[in-house]
Amino acid sequence: VQLVESGGGLVQAGGSLRLSCAASGSITFYHVGWYRQAPGKQRELVARLTFHGTTNYADSVKGRFTISRNNAEDTVYLQMNSLKPEDTAVYYCNAELVFGLGKEDYWGQGTQVTVSS
């Protein structure tokens, strides 16, 4: 599965962006997520959505970001509202298929989000 993110860009603090992640194949049974990596920092989980429909969010984005998916279009979204300068990072889409004792893990190339103060 190949993942391609889009929707990043430059936005002022308080603004909104919607990131999209298009998969090259079906991701219906995948857990999907968005991660981000700021300069000099480790990659961190932003939001995750299991194929059962369970979500979890980083504390720093709860109430501001929403992850969703459209299985018919094999696309994952991240709606980001009330953006803050500290949200500036490269955002990566992830798809994880868990089976038996193993898993398959796929990543997109990332999309830059810059929030100006």
N, C-alpha and C positions, 0 to 999 in steps of 0.2 A: 504494500500500500504506500503510495506517495501522498504527502500532505503539502498543500500550498496555502500559505497564509496571505491575507490581504487586509487592507483597511487601516493600516497604521498611518501615522503622520504627525504633524505638529498641531497642537491645540493649546489654547490658553487654559489656565487653571479654572476649574469650574465647568469646563466644557465636557463634551461627550464624544466617544468614538465607538464604532462597532467593528470588531475584528471578525473575519471569516476564515475558515479553514476548510478547503475543498479537498476531499479524498478521491483518489483515483479508482477506488473500489468500494465495495460495501463495508461499512463500519458499524452495521447494526448491532453486532455482538461485542463491540469493542467498548472498553471504558475510554473516555476521552477527557482531555484536560488542556489547560493553558498554563504555561510556566513563563517566568520572565527572568531576565538576567540584566542587572544594571552593571555599569563599568566598575570593575574591582570587587564585585560581589559574586556569590555563588548563585546558580540558578535556583529559583524557588517556585513552589507550587502557588498558583494564583487561584485556580478553580478546577474542580474535577466533577465529572458527571459519569456515573456508571451506566452500563446498559440497562440496569434495572430502573434507573431514574433517580438514584440517590446523588445528591450534590454535597460537596463540601468546598469551603472557601477559606482562603487565608484571612486571618482576623483583620488585616489591614484593608481589605477590600469588601468585607461584609456590608451589605446594605447599599453598596455602590455599583458592584459588578454583578452581572448575571450570565451564567453559562447556559447554553441551550444547544439543541441539535435538531437537524432535519434528516432523518434516516432515509427518506425518499430521495433526497438530493445529496446524501452522503456529505453533509456539511455540518460543521460545528461553528458556533458563534460565541463571541464574548462581547456583551454590551457593557460599556464602561461609562459610567456617569460620575459627575462631580469629581473630575480628574484633578489630581494634585501633582505638583512637581516631583514628588517622590515616587510617582507611578512611572516615571521615565525609565525605559528599559527596552531591550529587545524581547518581544513576546513570541513564544514558541508554542505551536500546537503539538499535542501528543495523542497517540492512539495506542492502546494496549489491549492485546488479546490474551486472556488467561485461559489455559487449557491444561488439564491434567496436572502435571508437576512443572510445567513450563509456561513460558509466555513469549509473545512477540511484541516488540516495542518499536514504534515508528515516530519520527520527528519531522517537523517541517523545517524550513530554512530560516525562519524567523522574520518578524516584521518590526520595524522600529516605531516606538511610540515616544514622542517627546512632548512634555507638558511644560509650558513656560509660565513663569510666575507673574 
